[in-house]
Amino acid sequence: MKFSYSSYSYSFKNPLVTYHGIWRTREGIIVTLQDSTGSIGQGEIAPLQWFGTETLEDALAFCQKLPEEITENTVSQIPAFLPCCQFAFDSALFHLSHSPVDESNHKFSYTRLLSAGERALEQLSEDIMTYKWKIGVYPCQDEQNIFLDLVKSLSPGCKLRLDANGGMTLQQTKKWLSLMENYQQAVEYLEQPLPTQELEEMLKLSKDYVIPIALDESVAGLGQIEDCYIKGWRGIYVIKPAIAGSVFKLSKICLDLDIDIVVSTVFETQIGRSMSLYLAQKLANPQRALGYPNP
């Protein structure tokens, strides 16, 4: 197969503010494979370093070392420490023989990402049923006051996902869970309240409180998904296929474990999104909205 690649960079219309800081620009690489019949398949390398993936520089260095002609064996031997590269090359191989997902042919439900802080109150809409709101960005009490205004403003039946990106303390998490239990009808789950190394504490919290807890950073890669399952996690797994690793291995692991999955974005382009939505059809809990914005 002929191999080529190109880098991209685009600025977010509204910078994403999370516990990790302010994210203004999405950078990545599009890889292209062409087989002997002239068919073309593309995949996307979209690193997310604070989730433990390779850096963009690592991915570029890998692509630069590859020859212009590669084989399926080359793809199968991409090392595990390059999960975004694994996803991209597997995607390109897949798309050599499959059409991209046509979202208009599927009844996906989507999530709207609200801005951190008070701006979220200005972004509610009657036609959206699931929202995601970043917390752990501003002082806890300020965010909880905004939360009370948010749940009062939601349309009937709407669900709110609160995402702390692993930035809360155990005490803050308990305070949030206690507050949210008064608004169970409006809250779908609390996402990754504690750092990844505190899985045991999150396991205990999941048993002590009614509000579900979802893991995100803790299940960023294939090995982490299996490890959390082995350690007893039977709650929600927020999985970002574009950074998880091999498409084929991810599919097998998730189907074998039969876990409650929300497929989520890393703000990749349509090329990476198409592969992720294909996986969502196979793996995601159909009762939960995708962690993707409406196209």
Disulfide bonds with the S-S distance in Angstrom:
none
